[in-house]
């Protein structure tokens, strides 16, 4: 895994995009602070730029770099579930502008996956994590279901975990700083 981490970090630092296994599904990612790399992902997925994407961070401390105020309820949500949860936070900051939604929110997950943790930790920041499919197409349930255009369109394919056990995207919860909680995806 050490060599895959080194290879991946090198690509991310050069503004490249990667195809990588997460704690949920295979994802397409880049440095979440690099607007040119984020634009490459939108183009590859044929996704409109007003449809925001998820980011991964290593831990709570890294999360606080990208969200002005983390609601207290966020910690409670993390404590009551073992399932992957993505939370949409208000007042995103320090990320590529084309990654932040029009209402200034950002969807962030702290993954339960050693590779993803190490990538964020070694990059010293957030990475984009969007499903490895063309927009509007089903999320691939295995590596072999990933569309050839996605495979050809990324700068690096991480050579780990080609057969995922958990092939379900994370749940998504919108947690506003005013205390309103809304389930977006179960």
Beta strands, then each sheet from edge to edge (+ up, - down):
strand 1: 18-21
strand 2: 26-29
strand 3: 54-57
strand 4: 85-89
strand 5: 106-110
strand 6: 127-131
strand 7: 156-157
strand 8: 171-175
strand 9: 181-185
sheet 1: 7+ 1+ 2- 6+ 3- 5- 4+ 8+ 9-
end
